[in-house]
Amino acid sequence: MRDLPAYFNRATQRARRLDRSVQVYSYMLVAGKPDFTPLPLKSWTDEADKSVNGTKGVEQVFFTTLERQYVKGKAVQLQGFHWLFLTKTESGWQMAMMYSQTGGYPKQNPPTPPRESSDSAVAQGIQTWLRDCRAGNRE
């Protein structure tokens, strides 16, 4: 998790469009300690599948992020709540999917409803980090 902010920030910088005069980008300041305690999931597979909670081979990781955006010259801090699903393949760990919520920081209103975020900048940062791990460039 200590490398995630750098991977996230590079992903957002690559996504920037220089031809736009107004854009709001997030900068990740820190990613919190991951929690590997899985939530029980009902299996939607064959009833004969006796895997634990229907998630055989899938690991769940929960983590938070602290991000900053600049809106009209003012810094706004946001906290992200992320539920990441990873699966082990022959070539190493792969991201299966991710869900996220966003809330103000410090806590203001309730966070947004969970949304599928497998294509978000956070997910892109995770995918790049996992790719580097599989290549032996990261721990």
N, C-alpha and C positions, 0 to 999 in steps of 0.2 A: 504494500500500500504506500510505502514511502516514495516510490517512483511514480505513482499514478498522477499526481499534479503535473509533473513535467510532461508526461505522455499526453494528458488531457490538453494542456496549454499548447503543445505543438499541433495537436489535431485541430484546435480552434483557429490557430494561426493559419494553417493550411486551408481552412475553409473560408477565410476572409476574402471578400471581393473588393478589390481596390477601386473599382469603378463606382462604388456606392458611397455617397457622402454621409449617410446616417445608418449606423449599424450598432447593435448592442451585443457585446461579446462578454462571456463569462471568463474569469480567470480563477482557476482552482488554487486555493491557498493551502489546503491540507485535506488529506483523506484519513478518516478515523480508523481505529483498530477494527479489523474484521471479526465478525461473529460467525462461527461455522456451525452453530446449532440449527439443524434443519427444522422447518415447519412440516407437520404431517400433511401429506398430499394424498388425496383419493386417486387411485389408479383409474385411468380411463382406458386402460389396455385390457386384454383378455383376462377374465376372472381367474384363469388357471395360473396367471403370473403371480407368484408368491413373493415377489421382491418387496422389500421394506417400503411401505407407503407408496408403492407404484413408481418409485424413482430409482430403480436399479441403475447404477453407473452414473448418476447425476448428483453432483455436490451443490449445496446451496451456501451462498456467502452473503451476509448482510454487512453493509458498511455505510458510513455517512461521509459527506463531503462538505467543505465550507468553500463557497465561491463568492467572488466579488464581481459586480457589474458596475459600469459607469453609465448613468442615465442623466443626460443633460448636465454633465460635469459633476454629478453627485455620486458618491460611492454607495452602492446598495449591496448588502451581504445576504446571501441565500444559503440555506442548508439543504443538501440533497440526501435523500434516503433511498438506498439502492438494494435490490434483491437480485443477486446474480446467480445464474445457473451455469455450472461448468460440467463438462464431460471429458473423461479421459479417453484418448484415442491412441492408436499405435504411434502416432507422431508426437503425442504430448497432449496437454490440456487445451481444450477448445471452449469458447463461449457458446452455450446453447441459446440462451435468451436472457433478457434483463428487464426488470420493472423498476420504475423510479417514481418518487414523489418529491416535490419541492416546497419548501416553506421559508418564511422569513427568518432572519437571524439578527438579534436574538428572537426567540419565539414570539410571533405576533398572532396571526390568524392560523387556523388549522392548515396543514399542508394540502397541496393539490391531491386529487384522487390518484391512485396508482395508474401509471400509463406504461405501455410497452415501450421500452427505450433501447432496444437492441441496435438501433441506428444512430444513437445519440453520440455526442462528442466523448462522453464518459466511456461508452461502449467501444468507440473507436480507439481510445487510449488503452483500454484493457486488451483489445484484440492485438494492438501493436506490441504491447508489453508481452503478451503470451507468445506472439510470433518470435520476439527476441529471446524469450526463455527457451523456446523449442530449438532455436538456432544456437543456443549456448552462450548468448550474450548477456543473460540476466540470471539471477538466482531464482 
